[in-house]
Amino acid sequence: MVERVVPDPHTPGAWVVRVGGADQSWVDPDDPTRLEFDYVQRLADQIDHHAPARERLRIIHVGGAAMTLARYVAHTRPTSPQIVLEPDAELTQEVRAKIPLPRNSGIKVRPVDGAAGIAAMREDFADVIVVDAFAGARVPGELASVDFFAQCRRVLHSDGLLLANVTDTHPFGWTRRVLAGLETYFGHRMLGAESSTLKGRRFGNVVIAASNVPLPIQRLERTASRAVFPYRLVHSEHLDRLVGGAQPFHGVGEDSPGPPAGRTFFE
């Protein structure tokens, strides 16, 4: 079996999940608040501003890998019940063997894909759903469809938060369709990305947030401007203009685009 959980040669004690030659997850078990990938920090920023510090949150993670964000939440919001939906049971076994979860972490891993796992959840169950799942370098189409968002809305509390990490490049044809689908069930949406990604200079991560209560945009904008790698937020009428007349995905949806030839993509 090819080892996919390997030590980071540059940071003693840290580990990388490497699939197909690409680093998909990074974790320092001695410091779960150290988030090496900037998009993971953006997801953490959203969670940090969703509820007061250290308040318990019930979170579902679609996609697990090294469970970096789940470990962060377990450290910053102790006793928070978290469910990780990770269909790759062999990867989970390797992660548990090499990077054991902290005792009483509250993190439970289910060997099931995101669409099936969310559909099996009871109504009004979660405060936050985080979708960060890839098949290779692409987001599976079933996680981008209106059908999936309907299930997420059913499972979330009325003031719940849906977060998604996707990858795309300007003019964001695929992401625009995802945002159009989210509008069907969520009244407030926004996205965050580095300026170079928004301007089409690179293929990169785009973090989407959706809720039926107003998002804390001003606080998030202050956090974004102070980040080690500053990023921009697109919301309100600017987001409406971006989406334009895009049509949502239905059914099995469509996988996200892979990195184009000649473009760079860093997690």
Summary of the structure (lengths in Angstrom):
residues: 267
radius of gyration: 17.2
end to end distance: 24.7
largest distance: 50.0
contacts: 864
relative contact order: 0.14
helix: 31%
strand: 25%
